[in-house]
């Protein structure tokens, strides 16, 4: 387990849309691998992976949780991730450090919005996947339809490895297309192993046809299978498995398996597929060269005993007591303890090697996305992209004396979850907590009370607006102050340029000939970024612009980093005003699923909310509407949707982009 080339190690995530059965699937994995001696149920609040009191209370996964299990001589580190969009940062940072993923699909609903978002994240990080089509015992479940939805909505090349035996309440097993054997679960009792039998006669023709399609697809990526296919020879089970593994590692296609985790059907073949087809740590090419330490911090958790930083080691060895370099801060950090993670339990380790995912205690300044490396061989790994928050709440302590405790608690929470932000409102002076949605902020406020012991008063959720500029502006500012003693002098000339939505803030220095000493350039950038925290339209942060430092001057005695930072701030305030600043509002991607008879009313309601319908489709006997709607218009939407559909319609929503807000948006 402790060798980089060890093939008997898998680091996988389990990802899905909320309520697809992801945590139930993970709990069954723990049971079948012997890690748990009872099966946790989400509805009963006794799951091993959702151990946080809020997770058990709400019946959802909030934090990603890791545990290491063993299946057929292979160690599998499993990370169970949240399905709710408000906690997407957990999926994001987990996928960044995992080698493979099991994507769980609801056999009735198929491809849902959050599944699509997670799929795109896995594409971004190049994570090979297996699809587990779950809940096939439910009314309306259809394995083939979900496979078609994956091909259509995800653009994925999906190859079924199973054919379901029976449907809905009659679902009792699968035909394994690799071995051409039937696997049947006669009872719901997980202690009873499946029965292996001949393929049912009524499915044999279809199974042979599907296996031939599978062999043909594998032949495109595997030479041995290709030769057998061309020569008309039968392809052995071992050769086919090797070929499927090769195709999965190359992301040539995604195998699809069938099951019902709640009824304990299909979990053992899923574990076999994880071992057979998903990559070991050394199977995936990484941008890490050599044997020196390179590890990525992907999560921070704080408790009464301090902070623990979860890391993925990509190269070298991380030892207890060693001193490492945080490449992002440039500071040395001492590793006091190392822990193998087993859900809410920790097992101490002396060292971690390439491929290990574990927790580190003792790190003071390391945050999500930071690289830990050998001080003698600095390296910087790709950081984790953190989404912009779209909703704010004003927050203050109920007891005046708790102001400092609240500030410390918020600082710890933001270190744990970088998708939360804290800032002071420029006009009111209130402390604003920002996040990805109302549920995330509810959970954060509850954590302040239960975990941090701080009672707080919270305002109504408000849209997290942004500001931007719509044209170029060149500004010149001289900061000059002389009031006895040392003076202050800094002169800057800046060019502000608008950028496309989502580009953030860019800074570039074009200083030539030493007009401004090199050591003062970072101070200019700091002033630019500080000024961007408060815009000129309504005091919201300014985004999507570039600043070019064109020219300036300095004084040998009176210039300082502070003077240049203040000069840049003042210049930016002038520049924002000249560059025609505009208000931006978050626009959400909304999917509404409604019975056909309410379709017109739902679309009309979306239009009244300034929504733009982008697509319509059918899912079974329901209509599906996809739209872009400003977040400001979505408060209270669930009540309206239930009222106009007699409680039968449902919706899912996630952030899409920031768009220009109309002048009346702030009214």
DRENZATI-532568 format. One line per field, with one value per residue (C-alpha): z, y negated, x; residue in one letter; residue number from 1. Coordinates in nm, 3 decimals. Last residue first. Layout:
N
zz	Z ... $
yy	Y ... $
xx	X ... $
residuo	A ... $
num	NUM ... $
END
This chain:
667
zz	-0.611 -0.671 -0.990 -1.130 -1.340 -1.508 -1.396 -1.632 -1.605 -1.366 -1.456 -1.411 -1.040 -0.964 -0.941 -0.922 -0.958 -0.868 -0.995 -0.831 -0.545 -0.713 -1.001 -0.956 -0.577 -0.567 -0.803 -0.604 -0.277 -0.432 -0.581 -0.249 -0.355 -0.724 -0.869 -0.716 -0.843 -1.202 -1.416 -1.692 -1.807 -1.866 -1.878 -1.838 -1.913 -1.740 -1.882 -1.905 -1.921 -2.193 -2.317 -2.330 -2.376 -2.308 -2.140 -2.037 -1.694 -1.591 -1.307 -1.503 -1.777 -1.526 -1.418 -1.779 -1.832 -1.524 -1.620 -1.973 -1.844 -1.584 -1.784 -1.889 -1.534 -1.420 -1.398 -1.373 -1.432 -1.335 -1.433 -1.210 -1.295 -1.039 -1.077 -1.218 -1.168 -1.409 -1.385 -1.671 -1.687 -1.542 -1.199 -1.176 -1.276 -1.003 -0.739 -0.900 -0.881 -0.510 -0.442 -0.654 -0.469 -0.132 -0.234 -0.368 -0.042 0.164 -0.039 0.030 -0.133 0.077 0.059 -0.299 -0.439 -0.691 -1.041 -1.250 -1.571 -1.747 -1.471 -1.670 -1.490 -1.620 -1.540 -1.467 -1.106 -0.872 -0.521 -0.422 -0.291 -0.484 -0.812 -0.702 -0.617 -0.293 -0.283 -0.608 -0.420 -0.225 -0.546 -0.706 -0.388 -0.363 -0.728 -0.656 -0.348 -0.563 -0.793 -0.506 -0.493 -0.867 -0.829 -1.019 -1.321 -1.330 -1.704 -1.801 -1.612 -1.806 -1.498 -1.541 -1.316 -1.392 -1.200 -1.249 -1.595 -1.526 -1.762 -2.037 -1.940 -1.920 -1.935 -1.678 -1.767 -1.474 -1.425 -1.082 -0.863 -0.508 -0.230 0.147 0.382 0.677 0.967 0.948 0.757 0.398 0.192 -0.180 -0.366 -0.734 -0.953 -1.326 -1.476 -1.811 -1.865 -2.088 -2.114 -1.946 -1.592 -1.340 -1.025 -0.825 -0.651 -0.376 -0.355 -0.003 0.261 0.547 0.848 1.105 1.481 1.628 1.920 1.930 2.071 1.785 1.696 1.780 1.737 1.461 1.298 1.278 1.099 0.850 0.788 0.717 0.491 0.287 0.265 0.143 -0.145 -0.270 0.012 0.161 0.526 0.563 0.873 0.895 0.855 0.694 0.393 0.321 0.413 0.593 0.440 0.499 0.225 0.214 -0.092 0.084 0.336 0.620 0.622 0.588 0.893 1.102 1.015 1.096 1.437 1.511 1.414 1.617 1.923 1.888 1.869 2.151 2.415 2.247 2.296 2.008 1.774 1.426 1.078 0.754 0.497 0.144 -0.170 -0.493 -0.377 -0.647 -0.711 -0.591 -0.850 -0.687 -0.757 -1.009 -0.834 -0.745 -0.702 -0.481 -0.464 -0.163 0.055 -0.033 -0.115 0.017 -0.243 -0.143 -0.293 0.036 0.295 0.472 0.732 1.056 0.964 1.279 1.186 0.850 0.717 0.456 0.088 -0.017 -0.382 -0.338 0.017 0.367 0.682 1.047 1.043 1.313 1.266 1.270 1.310 1.177 0.833 0.851 0.772 0.789 1.011 1.013 1.306 1.379 1.025 1.047 0.794 0.616 0.445 0.076 0.098 -0.207 -0.202 0.155 0.225 0.441 0.778 0.891 1.225 1.073 0.724 0.380 0.109 -0.258 -0.528 -0.564 -0.197 -0.154 0.151 0.416 0.658 1.022 1.231 1.609 1.893 1.959 1.591 1.253 0.916 0.609 0.265 -0.060 0.038 -0.255 -0.209 -0.387 -0.211 -0.426 -0.638 -0.982 -1.205 -1.117 -1.384 -1.345 -1.586 -1.440 -1.381 -1.082 -0.844 -0.939 -1.203 -1.221 -1.425 -1.235 -0.875 -0.915 -1.137 -0.867 -0.617 -0.856 -0.905 -0.522 -0.501 -0.766 -0.546 -0.179 -0.177 -0.096 -0.343 -0.637 -0.934 -1.288 -1.425 -1.697 -1.829 -1.943 -2.269 -2.419 -2.091 -2.151 -1.813 -1.899 -2.235 -2.084 -1.812 -2.072 -2.267 -1.966 -1.880 -2.236 -2.233 -1.902 -2.018 -2.333 -2.677 -2.921 -3.256 -3.570 -3.688 -3.681 -3.327 -3.199 -3.350 -3.209 -2.861 -2.856 -2.999 -2.741 -2.804 -3.094 -3.000 -2.678 -2.878 -3.090 -2.781 -2.617 -2.929 -2.942 -2.574 -2.647 -2.926 -2.712 -2.423 -2.653 -2.785 -2.433 -2.262 -2.304 -2.231 -1.893 -1.881 -1.694 -1.321 -1.053 -0.728 -0.525 -0.171 0.124 0.403 0.217 0.285 0.002 -0.112 -0.438 -0.569 -0.919 -1.121 -1.477 -1.671 -2.004 -1.844 -1.977 -2.038 -1.673 -1.684 -1.387 -1.091 -0.919 -1.064 -1.027 -0.825 -1.118 -1.397 -1.433 -1.513 -1.589 -1.864 -1.745 -1.884 -2.055 -2.274 -2.246 -2.478 -2.300 -2.454 -2.110 -2.211 -2.504 -2.414 -2.047 -2.138 -2.357 -2.067 -1.843 -2.095 -2.113 -1.734 -1.696 -1.352 -1.368 -1.041 -0.836 -0.826 -1.062 -0.781 -0.910 -1.242 -1.140 -1.392 -1.381 -1.430 -1.528 -1.383 -1.632 -1.396 -1.626 -1.732 -1.365 -1.318 -1.621 -1.472 -1.140 -1.312 -1.507 -1.190 -1.028 -1.303 -1.317 -1.562 -1.496 -1.293 -1.267 -1.242 -1.022 -1.132 -0.920 -1.060 -0.933 -0.961 -1.036 -0.946 -0.683 -0.590 -0.796 -0.778 -0.402 -0.433 -0.672 -0.496 -0.166 -0.346 -0.469 -0.122 -0.224 -0.527 -0.309 -0.391 -0.123 -0.159 -0.028 -0.058 -0.079 -0.030 -0.172 -0.064 -0.296 -0.179 -0.289 -0.138 0.143 0.283 0.346 0.453 0.343 0.410 0.190 0.396 0.367 0.285 0.325 0.569 0.738 1.098 1.009 0.807 1.080 1.343 1.130 1.082 0.722 0.635 0.899 0.844 1.143 1.059 1.012 0.669 0.557 0.654 0.784 0.724 1.016 1.059 0.892 0.733 0.620 0.250 0.190 0.471 0.378 0.012 0.128 0.315 0.000 -0.207 0.059 0.051 -0.326 -0.352 -0.623 -0.352 -0.430 -0.770 -0.774 -0.676 -0.514 -0.515 -0.573 -0.464 -0.555 -0.431 -0.522 -0.821 -0.597 -0.812 -0.556 -0.281 0.060 0.000 $
yy	-4.885 -4.720 -4.545 -4.860 -4.958 -4.621 -4.384 -4.284 -3.911 -3.692 -3.323 -2.982 -2.918 -2.617 -2.539 -2.227 -2.218 -2.025 -2.010 -1.814 -2.043 -2.143 -2.280 -2.655 -2.641 -2.412 -2.639 -2.950 -2.797 -2.671 -3.013 -3.198 -3.377 -3.305 -3.657 -3.793 -3.481 -3.599 -3.321 -3.111 -2.834 -2.461 -2.317 -1.945 -1.808 -1.493 -1.169 -1.002 -1.284 -1.529 -1.825 -2.203 -2.430 -2.778 -2.953 -3.304 -3.416 -3.772 -3.631 -3.690 -3.472 -3.189 -3.214 -3.192 -2.884 -2.717 -2.806 -2.668 -2.341 -2.275 -2.011 -1.844 -1.739 -1.941 -1.919 -2.263 -2.308 -2.643 -2.771 -3.075 -3.431 -3.626 -4.004 -4.257 -4.635 -4.865 -5.098 -5.346 -5.350 -5.702 -5.618 -5.296 -5.484 -5.748 -5.476 -5.290 -5.590 -5.629 -5.264 -5.276 -5.580 -5.416 -5.102 -5.315 -5.510 -5.190 -5.033 -5.339 -5.665 -5.962 -5.924 -5.839 -5.979 -5.777 -5.796 -5.644 -5.461 -5.211 -4.982 -4.784 -4.689 -4.423 -4.390 -4.117 -4.194 -4.483 -4.404 -4.578 -4.935 -5.036 -5.183 -5.288 -4.950 -4.820 -4.516 -4.630 -4.903 -4.632 -4.452 -4.765 -4.861 -4.515 -4.540 -4.873 -4.720 -4.431 -4.690 -4.865 -4.624 -4.668 -5.036 -5.266 -5.456 -5.184 -5.197 -5.024 -4.976 -4.766 -4.595 -4.362 -4.297 -4.073 -4.054 -3.798 -3.641 -3.524 -3.766 -3.901 -4.167 -4.548 -4.755 -4.994 -5.175 -5.303 -5.589 -5.594 -5.850 -5.783 -6.014 -6.004 -6.233 -6.156 -6.400 -6.696 -6.687 -6.611 -6.387 -6.323 -6.052 -6.140 -5.986 -5.932 -5.745 -5.578 -5.440 -5.159 -5.073 -4.868 -4.831 -4.570 -4.544 -4.244 -4.156 -3.897 -3.862 -3.902 -3.648 -3.804 -3.908 -3.681 -3.724 -3.511 -3.276 -3.170 -2.827 -2.737 -2.391 -2.424 -2.797 -2.886 -2.552 -2.650 -2.971 -2.774 -2.520 -2.797 -2.967 -2.647 -2.599 -2.955 -2.922 -2.949 -3.160 -3.503 -3.615 -3.992 -4.179 -4.510 -4.843 -4.987 -5.159 -4.960 -4.624 -4.429 -4.101 -3.725 -3.463 -3.101 -2.901 -2.862 -2.618 -2.520 -2.844 -3.034 -2.853 -2.930 -3.302 -3.304 -3.152 -3.405 -3.700 -3.557 -3.514 -3.875 -4.009 -3.787 -4.064 -4.234 -3.924 -3.840 -3.832 -3.983 -3.849 -4.007 -3.741 -3.722 -3.516 -3.446 -3.325 -3.287 -2.931 -2.812 -2.661 -2.428 -2.511 -2.342 -2.221 -2.446 -2.289 -2.379 -2.123 -2.203 -2.301 -1.965 -2.031 -2.121 -2.284 -2.502 -2.445 -2.460 -2.648 -2.603 -2.868 -2.678 -2.313 -2.099 -1.810 -1.633 -1.425 -1.148 -1.061 -0.837 -0.789 -0.889 -0.816 -0.907 -0.854 -0.756 -0.702 -0.760 -0.623 -0.882 -0.816 -1.027 -0.863 -0.640 -0.882 -0.779 -1.035 -1.216 -1.418 -1.718 -1.826 -2.153 -2.428 -2.653 -2.965 -3.060 -3.124 -2.926 -2.682 -2.573 -2.425 -2.117 -2.043 -1.681 -1.562 -1.288 -1.205 -1.303 -1.090 -1.163 -1.231 -1.295 -1.301 -1.403 -1.619 -1.680 -1.956 -1.913 -2.226 -2.258 -2.022 -2.177 -2.134 -2.262 -2.089 -2.197 -2.042 -1.997 -2.036 -1.913 -1.711 -1.713 -1.559 -1.496 -1.179 -1.332 -1.495 -1.594 -1.706 -1.378 -1.090 -0.849 -0.482 -0.543 -0.616 -0.299 -0.358 -0.239 0.073 0.399 0.278 0.033 0.287 0.554 0.307 0.239 0.613 0.644 0.355 0.477 0.555 0.464 0.346 -0.011 0.017 0.104 0.202 0.161 0.092 -0.152 -0.156 -0.501 -0.534 -0.645 -0.812 -0.672 -0.497 -0.367 -0.231 -0.050 0.098 0.217 0.379 0.561 0.681 0.804 0.991 1.159 1.257 1.410 1.272 1.528 1.538 1.374 1.279 0.909 0.935 1.135 0.883 0.589 0.744 0.767 0.415 0.241 -0.101 -0.043 0.325 0.218 0.074 0.388 0.611 0.407 0.417 0.798 0.814 0.619 0.861 1.166 1.018 0.936 1.292 1.438 1.222 1.451 1.758 1.626 1.604 1.904 1.873 1.696 1.651 1.338 1.356 1.345 1.118 0.822 0.945 0.819 1.180 1.375 1.163 1.292 1.258 1.391 1.494 1.369 1.302 0.947 0.888 0.951 1.013 0.841 0.920 0.908 0.617 0.723 0.415 0.200 0.425 0.778 0.885 0.571 0.591 0.508 0.385 0.096 -0.120 -0.498 -0.740 -1.064 -1.377 -1.453 -1.529 -1.288 -1.000 -1.014 -1.041 -0.729 -0.534 -0.659 -0.534 -0.191 -0.144 -0.241 -0.311 -0.422 -0.256 -0.196 0.130 -0.019 -0.257 -0.294 -0.333 -0.307 -0.487 -0.425 -0.719 -0.829 -1.174 -1.420 -1.720 -1.925 -1.621 -1.537 -1.894 -1.856 -1.537 -1.716 -1.986 -1.724 -1.526 -1.850 -1.908 -1.555 -1.276 -0.988 -1.067 -0.706 -0.503 -0.773 -0.797 -0.734 -0.843 -0.626 -0.820 -0.772 -0.905 -1.156 -1.480 -1.743 -1.541 -1.595 -1.970 -2.015 -1.776 -1.962 -2.300 -2.182 -2.229 -2.457 -2.232 -1.944 -1.605 -1.605 -1.381 -1.033 -0.979 -0.614 -0.507 -0.155 0.091 0.392 0.750 0.854 0.552 0.344 0.018 -0.330 -0.609 -0.967 -1.215 -1.508 -1.750 -1.831 -1.494 -1.497 -1.356 -1.694 -1.577 -1.320 -1.572 -1.834 -1.595 -1.523 -1.148 -1.127 -0.856 -0.601 -0.639 -0.628 -0.900 -0.652 -0.788 -0.783 -0.416 -0.267 0.102 0.291 0.459 0.174 0.199 0.556 0.477 0.554 0.324 0.027 0.055 0.065 -0.263 -0.416 -0.315 -0.457 -0.781 -0.809 -0.714 -0.963 -1.189 -1.491 -1.462 -1.226 -1.164 -0.874 -0.948 -0.709 -0.658 -0.300 -0.101 0.251 0.144 0.029 -0.185 -0.466 -0.218 -0.235 0.000 $
xx	-3.508 -3.170 -3.282 -3.448 -3.145 -3.134 -2.857 -2.577 -2.509 -2.312 -2.304 -2.467 -2.528 -2.743 -3.112 -3.327 -3.703 -4.016 -4.372 -4.657 -4.764 -5.089 -4.878 -4.938 -4.915 -4.612 -4.421 -4.514 -4.396 -4.071 -3.999 -3.978 -3.659 -3.600 -3.633 -3.311 -3.131 -3.180 -3.332 -3.176 -3.409 -3.439 -3.790 -3.860 -4.207 -4.330 -4.474 -4.132 -3.882 -3.977 -3.775 -3.776 -3.476 -3.334 -3.627 -3.515 -3.630 -3.718 -3.930 -4.249 -4.097 -4.044 -4.409 -4.526 -4.311 -4.458 -4.816 -4.768 -4.620 -4.891 -5.084 -4.758 -4.666 -4.365 -3.986 -3.824 -3.451 -3.299 -2.953 -2.910 -2.807 -2.604 -2.638 -2.392 -2.410 -2.229 -1.929 -1.887 -1.505 -1.472 -1.616 -1.417 -1.100 -1.135 -1.171 -0.883 -0.652 -0.723 -0.645 -0.329 -0.198 -0.269 -0.077 0.207 0.235 0.222 0.505 0.717 0.822 0.944 1.323 1.414 1.088 0.887 0.742 0.470 0.395 0.172 0.041 -0.215 -0.535 -0.773 -1.142 -1.391 -1.484 -1.574 -1.696 -2.024 -2.044 -2.355 -2.232 -1.881 -1.733 -1.584 -1.353 -1.191 -0.999 -0.816 -0.725 -0.581 -0.397 -0.242 -0.135 0.036 0.202 0.330 0.499 0.686 0.982 1.041 1.123 0.880 1.014 1.283 1.342 1.020 0.695 0.448 0.303 0.007 -0.292 -0.587 -0.915 -1.192 -1.243 -1.600 -1.771 -1.544 -1.286 -1.316 -0.995 -0.845 -0.521 -0.316 -0.071 0.090 0.270 0.382 0.499 0.468 0.661 0.887 0.853 0.620 0.294 0.386 0.158 0.162 -0.026 -0.020 -0.289 -0.326 -0.617 -0.680 -1.030 -1.152 -1.521 -1.794 -1.665 -1.782 -1.987 -2.100 -2.425 -2.452 -2.830 -2.962 -3.059 -3.259 -3.053 -2.890 -2.854 -2.578 -2.514 -2.148 -2.057 -1.823 -1.954 -2.324 -2.392 -2.148 -2.228 -2.597 -2.496 -2.284 -2.563 -2.813 -2.556 -2.508 -2.885 -2.942 -2.697 -2.340 -2.199 -2.149 -2.128 -2.160 -2.040 -2.223 -2.039 -2.353 -2.194 -1.876 -2.030 -1.758 -1.647 -1.664 -1.653 -1.769 -1.657 -1.320 -1.472 -1.241 -1.041 -1.367 -1.503 -1.193 -1.210 -1.581 -1.512 -1.236 -1.459 -1.747 -1.525 -1.407 -1.761 -1.889 -1.891 -2.185 -2.399 -2.631 -2.332 -2.380 -2.453 -2.572 -2.651 -2.515 -2.587 -2.398 -2.056 -1.788 -1.672 -1.329 -1.094 -0.841 -0.477 -0.249 0.066 0.361 0.705 1.002 1.286 1.510 1.214 1.049 0.684 0.341 0.115 -0.181 -0.526 -0.717 -0.512 -0.178 -0.101 -0.040 0.025 0.048 -0.178 -0.183 -0.474 -0.457 -0.477 -0.188 -0.092 0.271 0.385 0.268 0.472 0.454 0.077 -0.185 -0.538 -0.818 -1.192 -1.480 -1.473 -1.160 -0.878 -0.514 -0.347 -0.014 0.120 0.345 0.430 0.624 0.555 0.807 0.676 0.675 0.300 0.194 0.488 0.413 0.757 0.802 0.964 0.944 0.808 0.592 0.710 0.578 0.738 0.799 0.539 0.165 0.061 -0.302 -0.359 -0.625 -0.523 -0.613 -0.661 -0.663 -0.756 -1.098 -1.185 -1.072 -1.099 -0.901 -0.943 -0.751 -0.386 -0.177 0.142 0.480 0.782 1.089 1.093 1.108 0.851 0.497 0.250 0.064 0.000 -0.254 -0.169 0.059 -0.227 -0.420 -0.684 -1.047 -1.126 -1.078 -1.076 -1.364 -1.544 -1.522 -1.666 -1.957 -2.006 -2.039 -2.287 -2.534 -2.833 -2.838 -3.202 -3.095 -2.807 -3.033 -2.823 -2.696 -2.348 -2.240 -1.882 -1.760 -1.570 -1.239 -1.139 -0.786 -0.796 -1.144 -1.029 -0.729 -0.949 -1.199 -0.916 -0.778 -1.128 -1.181 -0.850 -0.937 -1.288 -1.147 -1.230 -1.366 -1.190 -1.323 -0.975 -1.070 -1.207 -0.910 -0.667 -0.867 -0.881 -0.502 -0.467 -0.682 -0.839 -1.081 -1.113 -1.283 -1.574 -1.608 -1.597 -1.874 -2.090 -2.043 -2.139 -2.458 -2.558 -2.486 -2.687 -2.983 -2.994 -2.960 -3.223 -3.528 -3.317 -3.205 -2.822 -2.683 -2.642 -2.435 -2.628 -2.565 -2.435 -2.682 -2.557 -2.705 -3.061 -3.284 -3.326 -3.283 -3.001 -2.918 -2.599 -2.636 -2.328 -2.197 -1.856 -1.811 -2.183 -2.271 -2.647 -2.806 -3.029 -3.369 -3.563 -3.928 -4.026 -3.908 -3.778 -3.649 -3.294 -3.096 -2.831 -2.483 -2.149 -2.324 -2.102 -2.133 -1.955 -2.040 -2.191 -2.332 -2.690 -2.734 -2.504 -2.596 -2.965 -2.935 -2.780 -3.062 -3.320 -3.154 -3.165 -3.532 -3.683 -4.048 -4.149 -3.835 -3.633 -3.374 -3.274 -2.917 -2.741 -2.375 -2.153 -1.775 -1.541 -1.190 -1.098 -0.947 -0.967 -1.187 -1.391 -1.455 -1.577 -1.804 -1.951 -2.007 -2.213 -2.412 -2.479 -2.593 -2.847 -2.996 -2.912 -3.152 -3.464 -3.589 -3.268 -3.113 -2.751 -2.440 -2.104 -1.819 -1.497 -1.128 -0.783 -0.892 -0.716 -0.902 -1.224 -1.232 -1.173 -1.463 -1.701 -1.658 -1.683 -2.025 -2.175 -2.462 -2.527 -2.649 -2.498 -2.230 -1.922 -1.840 -1.465 -1.356 -0.995 -0.982 -0.713 -0.703 -0.652 -1.003 -1.179 -1.029 -1.165 -1.021 -1.258 -1.306 -1.585 -1.689 -1.890 -2.261 -2.417 -2.794 -3.050 -3.106 -3.056 -2.792 -2.594 -2.637 -2.503 -2.190 -2.144 -2.265 -2.009 -2.112 -2.485 -2.720 -2.973 -3.258 -3.354 -2.990 -2.955 -2.631 -2.576 -2.435 -2.099 -1.909 -1.562 -1.634 -1.596 -1.965 -2.074 -1.856 -1.963 -2.326 -2.272 -2.124 -2.428 -2.660 -2.455 -2.495 -2.862 -2.965 -3.111 -2.884 -2.715 -2.419 -2.058 -1.871 -1.500 -1.213 -0.853 -0.760 -0.461 -0.347 -0.137 0.147 0.371 0.389 0.458 0.292 0.000 $
residuo	X X X X X X X X X X X X X X X X X X X X X X X X X X X X X X X X X X X X X X X X X X X X X X X X X X X X X X X X X X X X X X X X X X X X X X X X X X X X X X X X X X X X X X X X X X X X X X X X X X X X X X X X X X X X X X X X X X X X X X X X X X X X X X X X X X X X X X X X X X X X X X X X X X X X X X X X X X X X X X X X X X X X X X X X X X X X X X X X X X X X X X X X X X X X X X X X X X X X X X X X X X X X X X X X X X X X X X X X X X X X X X X X X X X X X X X X X X X X X X X X X X X X X X X X X X X X X X X X X X X X X X X X X X X X X X X X X X X X X X X X X X X X X X X X X X X X X X X X X X X X X X X X X X X X X X X X X X X X X X X X X X X X X X X X X X X X X X X X X X X X X X X X X X X X X X X X X X X X X X X X X X X X X X X X X X X X X X X X X X X X X X X X X X X X X X X X X X X X X X X X X X X X X X X X X X X X X X X X X X X X X X X X X X X X X X X X X X X X X X X X X X X X X X X X X X X X X X X X X X X X X X X X X X X X X X X X X X X X X X X X X X X X X X X X X X X X X X X X X X X X X X X X X X X X X X X X X X X X X X X X X X X X X X X X X X X X X X X X X X X X X X X X X X X X X X X X X X X X X X X X X X X X X X X X X X X X X X X X X X X X X X X X X X X X X X X X X X X X X X X X X X X X X X X X X X X X X X X X X X X X X X X X X X X X X X X X X X X X X X X X X X X X X X X X X X X X X X X X X X X X X X X X X X X $
num	667 666 665 664 663 662 661 660 659 658 657 656 655 654 653 652 651 650 649 648 647 646 645 644 643 642 641 640 639 638 637 636 635 634 633 632 631 630 629 628 627 626 625 624 623 622 621 620 619 618 617 616 615 614 613 612 611 610 609 608 607 606 605 604 603 602 601 600 599 598 597 596 595 594 593 592 591 590 589 588 587 586 585 584 583 582 581 580 579 578 577 576 575 574 573 572 571 570 569 568 567 566 565 564 563 562 561 560 559 558 557 556 555 554 553 552 551 550 549 548 547 546 545 544 543 542 541 540 539 538 537 536 535 534 533 532 531 530 529 528 527 526 525 524 523 522 521 520 519 518 517 516 515 514 513 512 511 510 509 508 507 506 505 504 503 502 501 500 499 498 497 496 495 494 493 492 491 490 489 488 487 486 485 484 483 482 481 480 479 478 477 476 475 474 473 472 471 470 469 468 467 466 465 464 463 462 461 460 459 458 457 456 455 454 453 452 451 450 449 448 447 446 445 444 443 442 441 440 439 438 437 436 435 434 433 432 431 430 429 428 427 426 425 424 423 422 421 420 419 418 417 416 415 414 413 412 411 410 409 408 407 406 405 404 403 402 401 400 399 398 397 396 395 394 393 392 391 390 389 388 387 386 385 384 383 382 381 380 379 378 377 376 375 374 373 372 371 370 369 368 367 366 365 364 363 362 361 360 359 358 357 356 355 354 353 352 351 350 349 348 347 346 345 344 343 342 341 340 339 338 337 336 335 334 333 332 331 330 329 328 327 326 325 324 323 322 321 320 319 318 317 316 315 314 313 312 311 310 309 308 307 306 305 304 303 302 301 300 299 298 297 296 295 294 293 292 291 290 289 288 287 286 285 284 283 282 281 280 279 278 277 276 275 274 273 272 271 270 269 268 267 266 265 264 263 262 261 260 259 258 257 256 255 254 253 252 251 250 249 248 247 246 245 244 243 242 241 240 239 238 237 236 235 234 233 232 231 230 229 228 227 226 225 224 223 222 221 220 219 218 217 216 215 214 213 212 211 210 209 208 207 206 205 204 203 202 201 200 199 198 197 196 195 194 193 192 191 190 189 188 187 186 185 184 183 182 181 180 179 178 177 176 175 174 173 172 171 170 169 168 167 166 165 164 163 162 161 160 159 158 157 156 155 154 153 152 151 150 149 148 147 146 145 144 143 142 141 140 139 138 137 136 135 134 133 132 131 130 129 128 127 126 125 124 123 122 121 120 119 118 117 116 115 114 113 112 111 110 109 108 107 106 105 104 103 102 101 100 99 98 97 96 95 94 93 92 91 90 89 88 87 86 85 84 83 82 81 80 79 78 77 76 75 74 73 72 71 70 69 68 67 66 65 64 63 62 61 60 59 58 57 56 55 54 53 52 51 50 49 48 47 46 45 44 43 42 41 40 39 38 37 36 35 34 33 32 31 30 29 28 27 26 25 24 23 22 21 20 19 18 17 16 15 14 13 12 11 10 9 8 7 6 5 4 3 2 1 $
END
